[in-house]
Amino acid sequence: MKQCLDNFKLQLKKRLGEGQPIDNAIEDIELSSLDTFATTYMRDKFYETICGYVKPEPILLGRTVVRRNGRLQQMERLGYIVPFAKSLEQFLSMPEVWHFVCNPHPSNTDTMMDLCDGNYIKCSPLFSKHPQALQIILSHDDLEIVNPLGVHTKKHKVAMFYYTLGNIPPQYRSRLSAIQLLAIAKTVDLKKFGADPLLNDFITKLNLLQDKGIVINVSGEQENVKGTLVMCPCDTLASQWLGGFKESSSFARKGCRTCDSGVRKMKTIFSNQNLETRSMTEHVERCQHLESLSRRARVYWSKLWGINKRSPLMLIDGIDLSNILVHDPMHILLEGVLPYEMALLLHSLIVVDKAFLLTWLNEQIENYPYSPADRAKKPEKIERKQFVVDVKIKQTSAAMLTLCQIFPLILGTKVDETNKKYLNFIRLLQITQLCTSPYASQDSAGQLQQLIMEHHEEFMMLYPHSSITPKMHFLVHMVNQVIQFGPLRHQWCLRFEAKHGFFKKFSWKCFKNLPKSMAEKHQRWMSYQMLGESDTNVKSTCFLYAGDVTLEGDSVRVSDHYPNLEPEITQLCTSHGMSTQQPVTAYKSPKVIVHGHTYTADLAVLLAIEDDLPVFAVIKEIFVIDHGKFFVVRKLRTLQFTVKKNAFTVCFNGEVGVILQTKLENPWPLTVHYEQDNMFIVNRYCHIAQFV
């Protein structure tokens, strides 16, 4: 548009200089610069050559016979892929992405921070020889594009395939633009024809990546990159389908994709060490055997082994389905075990023991003083039907996580501490804490295994008429996932499901070829995200992170507010290369946001672990000096762990100090809960649990 306007001005000046009337001068000017955008084809060509647009390509999945105008006709069923090599080249051409690929980020301590700290990557021959190899993460899920309460439910259901790179640190990998679209198709077509044609391009290029590598152009330089598929975080149904297993455990005698356990073992054995992992060699033999059987025999053996068909992922060299098809803690816990046991507990407390009324509980949830971080994911009120009939509390995953934090703080005053059902639920909350922590260690895995065994055994005794669900069995395998892939929080599907929001925010009116429309809209948006601000040939330098957010405040002298802290702030500035002058002037802000973490006054932060107890501090004020975020804090003394509250009882020790945000070992802010004269903090992001 700028070029067009410049051209218009030049021609207008020229003709006015020749003495032409203004109307004639404007009428004859040709806006030739806009010819490039005259048609959809020409626009797409411009996007491809200038903006890095990777155009989706159609893939024939199969053919169906339909009746049109009284005649039978064959119709092609198409899916759409984003060519993996082209997509990967554009993705790696982003300066931030390429920087993280070239600079691996393994932890320097015993604490596991990301996938690269797990044994799967540490012990891999590929990553041992090539530390900069790509750690590809694949995810699959079904998306309902129309109103799920309407009459067209499941009519326009589409299957989405995404990928991202584990080389990118978690705080940047969670950004939606870091999640790339791989393929899309109608779910009904994939159920009928399978995913092999749709994933063929991805699997072919992946085998090439593992073997010889792929040569790509990065900033004008030819680079040979290698990589492999590290894991596939999907919900339970999607993982079972993608792996070729029975989607529901009720249709199989061996309903777990990770181990070879039968129904009885799944409900009685709660130690990961006592479960036999599925052998990939044996799995291949079983798939070959199924393909050679008659239809009747195939039904029997398919149910016995829990296998439907050969998975397209088995074409990837050296793949082990029992390892890469990880169990998602979000679906297993927040949408499975937790709502199930919470419903049983509420039935016991409200219906049987009559410890309190449901109206009282809903009032407490509604009027609870939520922190600013939790208000956006506030739980909904609980209906009686949910724990009397459905035996499942209905909340979103994020709301359930918030409810887990405040639930013991609300019920702690109503429930006796000797109530075994309540104590076992506290044990489940500690399991949830370990499974949603952004950090992990070998101790985390050991504690998780002990807690799961104790919880499941107690559950069988406390609820003899309630069954051990398949998701409770899947929880047992998460112990090994911690050892193999590090923190379980980085293995969940929450951000991949958030990616669905991009497609749901549009009002789709034409459903003739929905997968094509969705794929093209996403790819145009992605090419826009990758563009720099000044020039179409320059890549964005804030593709993964747009920077910290500082709310409007005032410029103040530190000595006027905290004269005793000024020398400490000066020393911190000097040691971290920040420019400052005497007297120290800072920008006082009411709120700052760093990598998605929102810090405000009255929130708490974890400073350290001393004598197996956490040390907390409450933020009083926030100072910004040369882009550094300094927190003036009041330090707390940890008194004890209160089991009924599932929280630490703390009090002020009178000491005031200052900390730099980047020096926090655990940057996740915490909420301080007040009850009369007592203060409680739920250490929800810690990788060490307090045993009950």
Buried (B, 14 or more C-beta within 10 A) or exposed (E): EEEBEEBBEEBBEEBEEEEBEEEEBBEEBEEEBEEBEEEEEEBBBBBBEBBBBBBBBBBEBBEBEEEEEEEEEEEEBBBBBBBBBBBBBBBBBBBBBBEBBEEBBEBEEEBBBBBBBBBBBEEBEBBEEBBBBBBBBBBBBBBBBBEEEEEEEEEBBBBBBBBBBBBBBBBBBBBEBBBBBBBBBBBBBBEEBBBBBBBBBBBBBBBBBBEEBBEBEBEEEEBEBBBBBBBBBBBBEBBBBBBBBBBEBEEBBBBBBBBBBBBEBBBBBBEBEEBEBBEBEEBEEBBEBBEEEEEEEBEEEBBEBBBBBBBBBBBBEEBBBBBBBBBBBBBBBBBBBBBBBBBBBBBBBBEEBEBBEBEEBBEBBEEBEBBBBBEEBBBBEBBEEBBBEEBBBBBBBBBBBBBBBBBBBBBBEBBEEEBEBBBBBBBBBBBBBBBBBBBBBEBBBEBBBBBBBBBBEBBBEBBEEBEBBBBBBBBBBBBBBBBBBBBBBBBBBBBBBEBBEBBEEEEBEEEEBBBBBBBBBBBBBBBBBBBBEEEEEEBBEEBBBEEBEBEEBEEBEBBEBBEEBBEBBBEBBEEEEBEBEEEBBBBBBBBBBBBEBBBBEEBBBBBEBEEEBBBBBBBBBBBBBEEBBBBBBBBBBBEEBBBBBBBBBBEEEEEBBBBBBEEBEBBBBBBBBEBEEBBBBBBBBBBBBBEB
